[in-house]
Amino acid sequence: MAKNWIQKVSKSIKKRGTEGKCTPITKKTCTGRAKALAKTFKKMAKKRKKAADGGYIGSYISGDLAGKQVANPSYGKYYKGLL
């Protein structure tokens, strides 16, 4: 799939006038591919929000970046017995 698939989808939604069709996702008109797309966008927004709130997924096991304590839990578990 192309890198800019989100832009293409967003343009198509605006063109067709279906923006808000799945707001909320429980709405009866939200079915099939539209519902799948809404769930995808919701997951992406959740990841973006987590990153903005200081959620860290990087190569540090634990440390301090610009006064903010960061850690990658999966690396911490992996290297637990080695450190």
Distance bins in CASP14 RR format, pairs under 12 A and 6 or more apart:
PFRMAT RR
TARGET T0000
AUTHOR 0000-0000-0000
RMODE 2
METHOD distances of the structure
MODEL  1
1 8 0 0 0 0 1 0 0 0 0 0 0
1 9 0 0 0 0 0 1 0 0 0 0 0
1 40 0 0 0 0 0 1 0 0 0 0 0
2 8 1 0 0 1 0 0 0 0 0 0 0
2 9 0 0 0 0 0 1 0 0 0 0 0
4 10 0 0 0 0 1 0 0 0 0 0 0
4 11 0 0 0 0 1 0 0 0 0 0 0
5 11 0 0 0 0 0 1 0 0 0 0 0
5 12 0 0 0 0 0 1 0 0 0 0 0
5 37 0 0 0 0 0 1 0 0 0 0 0
5 40 0 0 0 0 0 1 0 0 0 0 0
5 41 0 0 0 0 0 1 0 0 0 0 0
5 44 0 0 0 0 0 1 0 0 0 0 0
6 12 0 0 0 0 0 1 0 0 0 0 0
6 13 0 0 0 0 0 1 0 0 0 0 0
6 37 0 0 0 0 1 0 0 0 0 0 0
6 40 0 0 0 0 1 0 0 0 0 0 0
6 41 0 0 0 0 1 0 0 0 0 0 0
6 44 0 0 0 0 1 0 0 0 0 0 0
6 45 0 0 0 0 0 1 0 0 0 0 0
6 48 0 0 0 0 0 1 0 0 0 0 0
7 13 0 0 0 0 0 1 0 0 0 0 0
7 14 0 0 0 0 0 1 0 0 0 0 0
8 14 0 0 0 0 0 1 0 0 0 0 0
8 15 0 0 0 0 0 1 0 0 0 0 0
8 37 0 0 0 0 0 1 0 0 0 0 0
9 15 0 0 0 0 0 1 0 0 0 0 0
9 16 0 0 0 0 0 1 0 0 0 0 0
9 18 0 0 0 0 0 1 0 0 0 0 0
9 19 0 0 0 0 0 1 0 0 0 0 0
9 33 0 0 0 0 0 1 0 0 0 0 0
9 34 0 0 0 0 0 1 0 0 0 0 0
9 36 0 0 0 0 0 1 0 0 0 0 0
9 37 1 0 0 1 0 0 0 0 0 0 0
9 38 0 0 0 0 0 1 0 0 0 0 0
9 40 0 0 0 0 1 0 0 0 0 0 0
9 41 0 0 0 0 1 0 0 0 0 0 0
9 44 0 0 0 0 0 1 0 0 0 0 0
10 16 0 0 0 0 0 1 0 0 0 0 0
10 17 0 0 0 0 0 1 0 0 0 0 0
10 18 0 0 0 0 0 1 0 0 0 0 0
10 19 0 0 0 0 1 0 0 0 0 0 0
10 37 0 0 0 0 0 1 0 0 0 0 0
10 41 0 0 0 0 1 0 0 0 0 0 0
10 44 0 0 0 0 0 1 0 0 0 0 0
11 17 0 0 0 0 0 1 0 0 0 0 0
11 18 0 0 0 0 0 1 0 0 0 0 0
11 19 0 0 0 0 0 1 0 0 0 0 0
12 18 0 0 0 0 1 0 0 0 0 0 0
12 19 0 0 0 0 0 1 0 0 0 0 0
12 33 0 0 0 0 0 1 0 0 0 0 0
12 34 0 0 0 0 0 1 0 0 0 0 0
12 37 0 0 0 0 0 1 0 0 0 0 0
13 19 1 0 1 0 0 0 0 0 0 0 0
13 20 0 0 0 0 1 0 0 0 0 0 0
13 21 0 0 0 0 1 0 0 0 0 0 0
13 22 0 0 0 0 0 1 0 0 0 0 0
13 23 0 0 0 0 0 1 0 0 0 0 0
13 33 0 0 0 0 0 1 0 0 0 0 0
13 34 0 0 0 0 1 0 0 0 0 0 0
13 37 0 0 0 0 1 0 0 0 0 0 0
13 38 0 0 0 0 0 1 0 0 0 0 0
13 41 0 0 0 0 0 1 0 0 0 0 0
14 20 0 0 0 0 0 1 0 0 0 0 0
14 21 0 0 0 0 0 1 0 0 0 0 0
16 34 0 0 0 0 0 1 0 0 0 0 0
17 34 0 0 0 0 0 1 0 0 0 0 0
18 27 0 0 0 0 0 1 0 0 0 0 0
18 29 0 0 0 0 1 0 0 0 0 0 0
18 30 0 0 0 0 0 1 0 0 0 0 0
18 31 0 0 0 0 0 1 0 0 0 0 0
18 33 0 0 0 0 0 1 0 0 0 0 0
18 34 1 0 0 1 0 0 0 0 0 0 0
18 37 0 0 0 0 0 1 0 0 0 0 0
18 38 0 0 0 0 0 1 0 0 0 0 0
19 34 0 0 0 0 0 1 0 0 0 0 0
19 37 0 0 0 0 0 1 0 0 0 0 0
19 38 0 0 0 0 0 1 0 0 0 0 0
19 41 0 0 0 0 0 1 0 0 0 0 0
20 27 0 0 0 0 1 0 0 0 0 0 0
20 29 0 0 0 0 1 0 0 0 0 0 0
20 30 0 0 0 0 1 0 0 0 0 0 0
20 34 0 0 0 0 1 0 0 0 0 0 0
20 37 0 0 0 0 0 1 0 0 0 0 0
20 38 0 0 0 0 1 0 0 0 0 0 0
20 41 0 0 0 0 0 1 0 0 0 0 0
21 27 1 0 0 1 0 0 0 0 0 0 0
21 28 0 0 0 0 0 1 0 0 0 0 0
21 29 1 0 1 0 0 0 0 0 0 0 0
21 30 1 0 0 1 0 0 0 0 0 0 0
21 31 0 0 0 0 1 0 0 0 0 0 0
21 32 0 0 0 0 0 1 0 0 0 0 0
21 33 0 0 0 0 0 1 0 0 0 0 0
21 34 1 0 1 0 0 0 0 0 0 0 0
21 35 0 0 0 0 1 0 0 0 0 0 0
21 37 0 0 0 0 1 0 0 0 0 0 0
21 38 0 0 0 0 1 0 0 0 0 0 0
21 41 0 0 0 0 0 1 0 0 0 0 0
22 28 0 0 0 0 0 1 0 0 0 0 0
22 29 1 0 0 1 0 0 0 0 0 0 0
22 30 1 1 0 0 0 0 0 0 0 0 0
22 31 0 0 0 0 1 0 0 0 0 0 0
22 32 0 0 0 0 1 0 0 0 0 0 0
22 33 0 0 0 0 0 1 0 0 0 0 0
22 34 1 0 1 0 0 0 0 0 0 0 0
22 35 1 0 0 1 0 0 0 0 0 0 0
22 36 0 0 0 0 1 0 0 0 0 0 0
22 37 1 0 0 1 0 0 0 0 0 0 0
22 38 1 1 0 0 0 0 0 0 0 0 0
22 39 0 0 0 0 1 0 0 0 0 0 0
22 40 0 0 0 0 0 1 0 0 0 0 0
22 41 0 0 0 0 1 0 0 0 0 0 0
22 42 0 0 0 0 1 0 0 0 0 0 0
23 29 0 0 0 0 0 1 0 0 0 0 0
23 30 0 0 0 0 1 0 0 0 0 0 0
23 34 0 0 0 0 0 1 0 0 0 0 0
23 35 0 0 0 0 0 1 0 0 0 0 0
23 38 1 0 0 1 0 0 0 0 0 0 0
23 41 0 0 0 0 0 1 0 0 0 0 0
23 42 0 0 0 0 0 1 0 0 0 0 0
24 30 1 0 0 1 0 0 0 0 0 0 0
24 35 0 0 0 0 0 1 0 0 0 0 0
24 38 0 0 0 0 1 0 0 0 0 0 0
24 39 0 0 0 0 0 1 0 0 0 0 0
24 42 0 0 0 0 0 1 0 0 0 0 0
25 31 0 0 0 0 0 1 0 0 0 0 0
25 32 0 0 0 0 0 1 0 0 0 0 0
25 34 0 0 0 0 1 0 0 0 0 0 0
25 35 1 0 0 1 0 0 0 0 0 0 0
25 36 0 0 0 0 0 1 0 0 0 0 0
25 37 0 0 0 0 0 1 0 0 0 0 0
25 38 1 0 1 0 0 0 0 0 0 0 0
25 39 1 0 0 1 0 0 0 0 0 0 0
25 40 0 0 0 0 0 1 0 0 0 0 0
25 41 0 0 0 0 0 1 0 0 0 0 0
25 42 1 0 0 1 0 0 0 0 0 0 0
25 43 0 0 0 0 0 1 0 0 0 0 0
26 35 0 0 0 0 1 0 0 0 0 0 0
26 38 0 0 0 0 0 1 0 0 0 0 0
26 39 0 0 0 0 0 1 0 0 0 0 0
27 34 0 0 0 0 1 0 0 0 0 0 0
27 35 0 0 0 0 1 0 0 0 0 0 0
27 38 0 0 0 0 1 0 0 0 0 0 0
28 34 0 0 0 0 0 1 0 0 0 0 0
28 35 0 0 0 0 0 1 0 0 0 0 0
29 35 0 0 0 0 1 0 0 0 0 0 0
29 38 0 0 0 0 0 1 0 0 0 0 0
30 36 0 0 0 0 1 0 0 0 0 0 0
30 37 0 0 0 0 1 0 0 0 0 0 0
30 38 1 0 0 1 0 0 0 0 0 0 0
30 39 0 0 0 0 1 0 0 0 0 0 0
30 42 0 0 0 0 0 1 0 0 0 0 0
31 37 0 0 0 0 0 1 0 0 0 0 0
31 38 0 0 0 0 0 1 0 0 0 0 0
32 38 0 0 0 0 1 0 0 0 0 0 0
32 39 0 0 0 0 0 1 0 0 0 0 0
33 39 0 0 0 0 0 1 0 0 0 0 0
33 40 0 0 0 0 0 1 0 0 0 0 0
34 40 0 0 0 0 0 1 0 0 0 0 0
34 41 0 0 0 0 0 1 0 0 0 0 0
35 41 0 0 0 0 0 1 0 0 0 0 0
35 42 0 0 0 0 0 1 0 0 0 0 0
36 42 0 0 0 0 0 1 0 0 0 0 0
36 43 0 0 0 0 0 1 0 0 0 0 0
37 43 0 0 0 0 0 1 0 0 0 0 0
37 44 0 0 0 0 0 1 0 0 0 0 0
38 44 0 0 0 0 0 1 0 0 0 0 0
38 45 0 0 0 0 0 1 0 0 0 0 0
39 45 0 0 0 0 0 1 0 0 0 0 0
39 46 0 0 0 0 0 1 0 0 0 0 0
40 46 0 0 0 0 0 1 0 0 0 0 0
40 47 0 0 0 0 0 1 0 0 0 0 0
41 47 0 0 0 0 0 1 0 0 0 0 0
41 48 0 0 0 0 0 1 0 0 0 0 0
42 48 0 0 0 0 0 1 0 0 0 0 0
42 49 0 0 0 0 0 1 0 0 0 0 0
43 49 0 0 0 0 0 1 0 0 0 0 0
43 50 0 0 0 0 0 1 0 0 0 0 0
44 50 0 0 0 0 0 1 0 0 0 0 0
44 51 0 0 0 0 0 1 0 0 0 0 0
45 51 0 0 0 0 0 1 0 0 0 0 0
45 52 0 0 0 0 0 1 0 0 0 0 0
46 52 0 0 0 0 0 1 0 0 0 0 0
46 53 0 0 0 0 0 1 0 0 0 0 0
46 55 0 0 0 0 0 1 0 0 0 0 0
47 53 0 0 0 0 0 1 0 0 0 0 0
47 54 0 0 0 0 0 1 0 0 0 0 0
47 55 0 0 0 0 1 0 0 0 0 0 0
47 57 0 0 0 0 1 0 0 0 0 0 0
48 54 0 0 0 0 0 1 0 0 0 0 0
48 55 0 0 0 0 0 1 0 0 0 0 0
49 55 0 0 0 0 1 0 0 0 0 0 0
50 56 0 0 0 0 1 0 0 0 0 0 0
50 57 0 0 0 0 1 0 0 0 0 0 0
51 57 1 0 0 1 0 0 0 0 0 0 0
51 58 0 0 0 0 0 1 0 0 0 0 0
51 70 0 0 0 0 0 1 0 0 0 0 0
53 68 0 0 0 0 0 1 0 0 0 0 0
54 65 0 0 0 0 1 0 0 0 0 0 0
54 66 0 0 0 0 0 1 0 0 0 0 0
54 67 0 0 0 0 0 1 0 0 0 0 0
54 68 1 0 0 1 0 0 0 0 0 0 0
54 69 0 0 0 0 1 0 0 0 0 0 0
54 70 1 0 0 1 0 0 0 0 0 0 0
54 71 0 0 0 0 0 1 0 0 0 0 0
55 65 0 0 0 0 0 1 0 0 0 0 0
55 68 0 0 0 0 1 0 0 0 0 0 0
55 69 0 0 0 0 0 1 0 0 0 0 0
55 70 1 0 0 1 0 0 0 0 0 0 0
55 71 0 0 0 0 1 0 0 0 0 0 0
55 72 0 0 0 0 1 0 0 0 0 0 0
55 73 0 0 0 0 0 1 0 0 0 0 0
56 62 0 0 0 0 1 0 0 0 0 0 0
56 63 0 0 0 0 1 0 0 0 0 0 0
56 64 0 0 0 0 0 1 0 0 0 0 0
56 65 0 0 0 0 1 0 0 0 0 0 0
56 66 0 0 0 0 0 1 0 0 0 0 0
56 68 0 0 0 0 1 0 0 0 0 0 0
56 69 0 0 0 0 1 0 0 0 0 0 0
56 70 1 0 1 0 0 0 0 0 0 0 0
56 71 1 0 0 1 0 0 0 0 0 0 0
56 72 1 0 0 1 0 0 0 0 0 0 0
56 73 0 0 0 0 1 0 0 0 0 0 0
56 74 0 0 0 0 0 1 0 0 0 0 0
56 75 0 0 0 0 0 1 0 0 0 0 0
57 70 0 0 0 0 1 0 0 0 0 0 0
57 71 0 0 0 0 0 1 0 0 0 0 0
57 72 1 0 0 1 0 0 0 0 0 0 0
57 73 0 0 0 0 1 0 0 0 0 0 0
57 74 0 0 0 0 1 0 0 0 0 0 0
57 75 0 0 0 0 1 0 0 0 0 0 0
58 65 0 0 0 0 0 1 0 0 0 0 0
58 70 1 0 0 1 0 0 0 0 0 0 0
58 71 0 0 0 0 1 0 0 0 0 0 0
58 72 1 0 1 0 0 0 0 0 0 0 0
58 73 0 0 0 0 0 1 0 0 0 0 0
58 74 0 0 0 0 1 0 0 0 0 0 0
58 75 0 0 0 0 1 0 0 0 0 0 0
58 76 0 0 0 0 0 1 0 0 0 0 0
59 65 0 0 0 0 0 1 0 0 0 0 0
59 70 0 0 0 0 0 1 0 0 0 0 0
59 71 0 0 0 0 0 1 0 0 0 0 0
59 72 1 0 0 1 0 0 0 0 0 0 0
59 74 0 0 0 0 0 1 0 0 0 0 0
59 75 1 0 0 1 0 0 0 0 0 0 0
59 76 0 0 0 0 0 1 0 0 0 0 0
59 78 0 0 0 0 0 1 0 0 0 0 0
59 79 0 0 0 0 0 1 0 0 0 0 0
60 68 0 0 0 0 0 1 0 0 0 0 0
60 69 0 0 0 0 0 1 0 0 0 0 0
60 70 1 0 1 0 0 0 0 0 0 0 0
60 71 1 0 0 1 0 0 0 0 0 0 0
60 72 1 0 0 1 0 0 0 0 0 0 0
60 73 0 0 0 0 0 1 0 0 0 0 0
60 74 0 0 0 0 0 1 0 0 0 0 0
60 75 1 0 0 1 0 0 0 0 0 0 0
60 76 0 0 0 0 1 0 0 0 0 0 0
60 79 0 0 0 0 0 1 0 0 0 0 0
61 70 0 0 0 0 1 0 0 0 0 0 0
61 71 1 0 0 1 0 0 0 0 0 0 0
61 72 1 0 0 1 0 0 0 0 0 0 0
61 73 0 0 0 0 1 0 0 0 0 0 0
61 74 0 0 0 0 1 0 0 0 0 0 0
61 75 1 0 1 0 0 0 0 0 0 0 0
61 76 1 0 1 0 0 0 0 0 0 0 0
61 77 0 0 0 0 1 0 0 0 0 0 0
61 78 0 0 0 0 1 0 0 0 0 0 0
61 79 1 0 1 0 0 0 0 0 0 0 0
61 80 0 0 0 0 1 0 0 0 0 0 0
61 81 0 0 0 0 0 1 0 0 0 0 0
61 82 0 0 0 0 1 0 0 0 0 0 0
61 83 1 0 0 1 0 0 0 0 0 0 0
62 68 0 0 0 0 0 1 0 0 0 0 0
62 69 1 0 0 1 0 0 0 0 0 0 0
62 70 1 0 0 1 0 0 0 0 0 0 0
62 71 1 1 0 0 0 0 0 0 0 0 0
62 72 1 0 0 1 0 0 0 0 0 0 0
62 73 0 0 0 0 1 0 0 0 0 0 0
62 75 0 0 0 0 1 0 0 0 0 0 0
62 76 1 0 0 1 0 0 0 0 0 0 0
62 77 0 0 0 0 0 1 0 0 0 0 0
62 79 0 0 0 0 1 0 0 0 0 0 0
62 80 0 0 0 0 0 1 0 0 0 0 0
62 83 0 0 0 0 1 0 0 0 0 0 0
63 69 1 0 0 1 0 0 0 0 0 0 0
63 70 1 0 1 0 0 0 0 0 0 0 0
63 71 1 0 0 1 0 0 0 0 0 0 0
63 72 0 0 0 0 1 0 0 0 0 0 0
63 75 0 0 0 0 0 1 0 0 0 0 0
63 76 0 0 0 0 0 1 0 0 0 0 0
64 70 1 0 0 1 0 0 0 0 0 0 0
64 71 0 0 0 0 1 0 0 0 0 0 0
65 71 0 0 0 0 0 1 0 0 0 0 0
65 72 0 0 0 0 0 1 0 0 0 0 0
70 76 0 0 0 0 0 1 0 0 0 0 0
71 77 0 0 0 0 0 1 0 0 0 0 0
71 79 0 0 0 0 0 1 0 0 0 0 0
72 78 0 0 0 0 1 0 0 0 0 0 0
72 79 0 0 0 0 1 0 0 0 0 0 0
73 79 0 0 0 0 0 1 0 0 0 0 0
73 80 0 0 0 0 0 1 0 0 0 0 0
74 80 0 0 0 0 0 1 0 0 0 0 0
75 82 0 0 0 0 0 1 0 0 0 0 0
75 83 0 0 0 0 0 1 0 0 0 0 0
76 82 0 0 0 0 1 0 0 0 0 0 0
76 83 0 0 0 0 1 0 0 0 0 0 0
77 83 0 0 0 0 0 1 0 0 0 0 0
END
